[in-house]
Amino acid sequence: MSDFLKTVKERVVVYDGAMGTNIQTRNPTLDDYWGKENCSEVLVLSRPDMIRDIHADFLRVGCDVVETDTFGATRLVLREFELADRVQEINLAAVKLAKDAAQQFSTKDKPRFVAGAIGPTTKLPSLGHIGFDEMVAAYEEQALALIEGGVDILLIETAQDLLQAKIATIGVLDAMKKAGKRLPVQVQVTLQESGTMLLGTEIGAALTALEPYDIDAIGLNCATGPAEMNDAIRYLGINSTKEISVLPNAGLPQNEGGHAVYKLSPEELAKYHKQFVQDYGVRIVGGCCGTTPEHLKAVVDAVSGVEPAKREVKPVGAASSAYTSVPLDLDPKPLVVAEEMNTTTRVENFRNLVRGRKYDDILALAKKLVNEGSHMLDLCCAIVGEDEKAYISAILEKIATRVPAPILVDSTEADVVEEALKRIPGKAIINSINLEDGEKRTSKVLPMAKRYGAAVIALTIDED
């Protein structure tokens, strides 16, 4: 177990506060940004003294973890500032600044840690802004640089699109495999004031989709203050098998003269964090937009020596759509799976819709099935001699973010299953595996289920 995770098991760990807010208080010039306004990541090269000072300010007040200034340091974001070829250089420089500061403040009794910050980019894959493979590659590239630099934790934060959160997680896990190094991974989603992610995802659906992955903490950051996060944190406390992290803003942002202003006082932030620890068993706390060293000093003082509530959570089998989670063991039973979206049944209606590429009609059918009481939708697009992969991809682009029921990906072709899983934001179910041909199918499909965080239906079948 890593030193960071050991520390989390022993006591509450406190992250730093807002990088952006604390950069702004230092009034960087356009020259500091190399003329690339608001590209904070450039400052690790142009003004390392400024970034080093921000880290030191948070460590001085007792924070255990500082985040690297790499929130937008993927190729996807840096490309917008004509810096796509400097991903590695920027990430390595950022890690060095944070590590130097952390080492300066570390003691035997109070080690300090560096979290490699990985933001959401400016693309929403669920809405088709970017393809799965391109986004995974960008995250893997950034994570490899952060690992090479020597971070203690990989922090995927401010996820607004559930598919993006999954892609970032896969990219980070791929990078660790490639680097031959296992680090703690923390994934934080962002809930709007409405209580859902930007595209309408509930916290239950996010947890169901992220839990299958080999990650160590799931939590929330950004968008709102701690008051608005309370219900979601309570939900995670009751249902998450991972550690829970909470990094709120200093309250809801208020617009004053075209600028976001955060009004929550250090004492108020500290009071909420103490409550999250005592009532819900949270072990990782910190701050996001608007939080200053004063905020975090109050938090450090408030949670010091506080015993987190005990949490005994057993994993629950569930699947999720882009919006909601559906337990597999429903009460009352049974779990109803609609089979009308299957081209291999005797009823020709769906097969004709697929052949005719009538995707609006297919969406209407999917919604009708859910309205009639189906909990999940079985989707099979196999038609002999026709392009099953193209069919299932086009249909999922239409329905994956428009239907509240989880999808069963039903195909005998492993490459079709994989193409489908790349397009589903929630936790899908693969239908199905069996052992009639020995392990031929399981050897292909089970690694896929693990990679994409899917459940699997296994059929029992023999010669009779």
N, C-alpha and C positions, 0 to 999 in steps of 0.2 A: 504494500500500500504506500502511496506517495506521502511525503511529509505534509502536504496540504490537506489530504483527506484524513490523515491522522489527527491533524489539528481540528478539522471540522467535527470529528467524532468526540473530541475532548471538550470543545467549547464553541461559543458563537464566534464566527469569523466575520470581520468587518472589512468590506471593500471601500475604495475611495469614492469620491463624488464626481461631479461633472467635469469632463475635460473641456468641452466647448465653452461652458460658462466661465471657467477659470482662465481660459485663453483670452476671452473677450475683456475681462477685467484688466488685462495687461496691454490692451490697445495695440495689437500688432498692426504694422503698416502694410500697404499693398506690396511694398518691396519685400517685406518679410515673407509674404505669400508668393514671391516670385511673379507677381502680377496675376496669380491664379486665386482670385478672391474666394475666401471660405474653404480652401483646401487645407484643412488643419494638418493633414499628414505631412505636408511639405515642411512644416515647422521643425520636424525632427532633424531635417538637414540644414534649414536656413537659420533657425533659432533654437538650437539644442539647449541653450541656457534656460530659455523660457519653459520648455517642457520638463527639464530636470527640476526646476524650481517648483512646478506644480506637483510633481510626484513627491518632492521633499515636504511640501506643505501638508500633504495628506498623511505621510508617514510620521511627521512630527507630532500630529495630534493623536496618533495611536492606531491608525488603520493597519490592518494586516496585509491587505492586497492592494496593489496599484495596477490599473489597466494601461496597457500600451496605447499610444496615440495612433492606432491603426484601424479605427472603426471603418474608414472608407478605403482601406489599403488593398482592395482587390483590383485586379486588372479592369474589371467592369466599371468601377468608379474612377480609377486613375486615368482611364482612357479619355474620360470627359475633360480632363485637365491636360491632355497630351503627355501623360506620364506613365503610360501602360508598360513601358520597357524598364521601369524602375521599381517594380513590385518588391523584388527581393531586397534591394538596397534600402528602401524606405522601411520595410518591416524589420530588417536586421538592426538598422539604426535606432528604431523606436524601442526594440527590446533591450538594446544596450543601455539606453538612457534609463529605462525603468529598472533594469537589473542593478546598475551602478547605485541608484538611489536606494533600492531595497537592501542591498548589501551593506550600505553605509549605516542603515538603521537596525539591521538584524542583530539579535542577541540570541544566546542559547535558549533562554526562557521565552523569547518572543521572536520567532523567525518571521521574516516578511517575504511575501510571495509576489510574483508577477503573472498577471493574466493577459494572455494575448487576445485583444479585442477584435472580434470579427462581426461586422455590421451586416445589414440586410441587402446592401447594394441599392440601386435605384430601379431594380427590375422586379416585377411580380410574375413568376413563372405560371402561376395558376391562371393568369389572364393572358398568357401567350406572349409576354414581353421578351422571353428568352427560352431557349430549349434546355432540357435537363442536362445534357452532356456538356454543353458550353459552361453552364453555371457550376456544375460539379468541378470541372477542370480549374475554374477561377478560384474556387474555395480551396481546392487541394494545393494550388500554387501558393496561396497566401499562408495556409497552415504549415506547409513545408518550411517556409522562411521563418515563421514564428518558432517552430520546433528547433530549427537549426540555431536560431538566436538564443534559445535556452529558456523559454517561458515555462512556468510551473503548471499553468492551467490554460486550456483553450476555451475561450468564452464566446459562444455564439449568442449575440444579443439583439434586442429590438426587432425580433421577427414579427412581421405583420401579415405574412402569407405562410400558411402551414406547409405548403409544398416547398417554399424557399427554406423553411426551418429544417425540413427533412433533407433537402439537397445539401445544405451547409453541413449538416451532421454527417452525411455520407462522405462529403469531400474531406472533412476533418479525419474521419475514421480511415479513409483511403490514404491520407497523408501519413498518419501514424504507422500504418502497415508498411508503407514505402520506406519510411525513415527507420523502421524497426524500433520504435519507441512508443510506450504507452503512457499518456498523460491523462489527468482528470479532464473530463469534458462537462461543461455547464451550458445548458441551452435555456435562453430566456425569451419568452414571447411578450408581445406588447398588446394589451387590451385597451380599447378606446373607452370613453366615458360610458358608452352603451353596455360595457361589460363583455364585448366580443372583440376579436381581432378585426383588422381593417376590412376583411372580406366577409365578416359575419361568423367566424369560427368561435364556438363556445370553448371555455377552458377544458371541459370534459373531453371534447373532440381532440383538442391539442394534446392533452395528456395521453389519451389512447394511442394517438399516432406516434408520439415520441418515446413512450415507455419501452417498446421492444428493443430500442437501440442500446448499445453498450456505452451509456453516458452515466454521469455520476450525480448530476443535480439538474432539476428543472425548476424554472421560476419565472418571475415577471420583472420587467423594467420599463421605464419611460412612459410617455403619453399622459399618465395621470399621477396624482399624489397617492399616499398610502391609504387614505380613507376609501378611495374608489377601488383599491385593490383588495380590500378586506375579504369580500365574499369568495373571490377566486383563490386567495391564499388559504382560506379555511377549507375550500374544496381540495386543494393540493395536500393539505395537512392530513385530511381523512383518507385520500385516495392514492397519493403518489408513493411508490416504493423507493423513489430516489430522494436525495436530500433536496430541500427547498431553499431557493434564493429569492430575495426581495430587494430590488433597487429602484425605489420610486423617485419621481420628480419631487421637487420642493413644492408640492401642490399642483393644482391645475394651472397651466399657463394663462396669463391674462394679457390682453393686447393693450399696451400703453404706448401711443405714438408710433405704432408700427413695429414695436419690439415686444417679444415675449418676456413677461415679468413673472417671477415666481415668489409667492408671498408666504409660504409655509415657514414658520420659524424653526430654528434648530431644536428647541424644546419639544415642539409638536411632532417633528419627525422622529425624535428619540422616543417619545411616548408610544407612538404607533409601533416602532420596531420592538420595543420591550414587550408589548402586547402580542405581536406576532410570534416572538420567541416563547413566551410563557404559555400562550393559549393554543398555538398551532404547531409548535415544535420546529419552527424555522431555525436554521443554524447558519445561514449565510445572509448577511444584511449589508446595505450600502446605499449609495445615492446615485441619482441620474440627473437630468437637466435641472439647473438652478441650485444644486447642492454645493456648498462651499466647505472649506476645512472647518468652519465653525459648526456647520450642521453635523459633520462627521465626528467632531470631538464630542458633541452632545450624545451622539449615538454610541460611541465607544464607552463613554461614562455610564450610559443607561443600561447597556447589555452586559457590562463587565460583571462576571460572577453570577449571572442569571442562569438558572437551570432550564434548558428547553423542555417543553412538554414531551412526554414519552409518546412515540408513535409506533404502533404495531400494525403495519399495513400488509395485507396479503394481496398478491396480484389477482386481478379479475379479468377473465376472458371477455374481450369486447372488440368490436370493429367500429370504424367511424367514417363519416362522410366528411366533406369540407366544413360541415357545420356542427353536427351532433354525434354523440357516441351512443352505440347500441350494445348493451351487454348480450353475450351469447346465451346466457342462462336467464332468459326473460321471466319476469313475474308479472302477470300470469303468463304461462306458456300457452301456445307454442311460439317459437320464432318463425315468422312467415317469410319465405324467400320467393319472390316472383320469378317465374320461369318464362314469362311471355316474351322476354327479350333474348330469345335463343333461336338461332337460325336452324338448329338441327332437330327441332321438334316437328311433329306432323302438321301443325298449324302454319300456314304459309304467310300469314300477315306480316310478321317481323322480317322474314327473309325477303319479302318483296320491298319493304321499306328500306332495308339495307342495300339491296341491289339498285334501287332507285335513288339512293343517296338522299333520302327524304329526312334530313337530320332534324328539322323542326318538328316533323310528325313523331320522330323517335323521342324527342324531348317531351312532347305532349303525352306520349304513351307512358314514359317513365314517371312523370308527375301524376298521371292518372292511377298508376299502380300503387304509388305511395299513398295517395289520397284514399284509395280503397282499403288500405290497411297493411300493405306489404312493408316489412321492416327492412328488407334488403333486396337488391336487384341482381339477378344472375345475368351476366352479359356474355353471350357467345356469338361470334360473327363468322364462324367457319362455314364456307360454301365451297364445295369441291371445285378446284381449278381457278378460284378467284383470290384476290389479295386480302386475306384475313387481317393482316397487320394494318394495312391502310384503312380498312373499314373500322376496326376497333379504335384506332387512333383518332379518326375523324369524329366518331360517336362520343368518345370520352372528352374531346375538346368541347363538345356541345353540352354534355350533361354533368361532367365531373364537378363543376362549381354551381350547378343550377338545380340539383336534386338533393334533398336532405337525407337520402338513404345510402348506406354503405354499398359498395359494389363487390360482387363476386366475379372475379376474372376467370372465365370458363373457356379454356382452350387446351388442346393436347400438344400445342407447339410452344416450346419453351421461349423462343424469341418473341412470340406474340404476347405471352404473359409478361415478359420483361418490358416490352414497349408500352403495354397498358399500365403497369405499375409506375412507370416514369411520369404518368399524367394524372395520377390520383393523389390529391392532397391529403386525404385521411388515411386510415388503416384499412386496406383492402383485404379480401380473403381470396386465396387461390383455390379454384375448384377444378381439378382436385388431383390428389396423388393416390396411387395404389401400387401394389407390388406384383401385379400380374406378369410384368416383364422383369422381375427382379428389381434391382436398384437403378435401372436405366433412367427412369423419370425422376425419382427422388434426388439422384445425384446432381441433376440440373436445377430442379425447382426449389429444393430446400435452401441452398445458398442464396438464391434469389429472394426467398421469403425473408431471410435474415437481413440481406442488404437493404431491402425496401421496406422492412418493418411490416410485413404482411402476415396474416394468419393463414392456416392451411386446412382444407377439408381432406381427410384421408378416408378412402373407401376400402371396406374389407371385401375381398373378391377372391374366389378360387375356381378350380376347374368345373365345379358343379353349379 
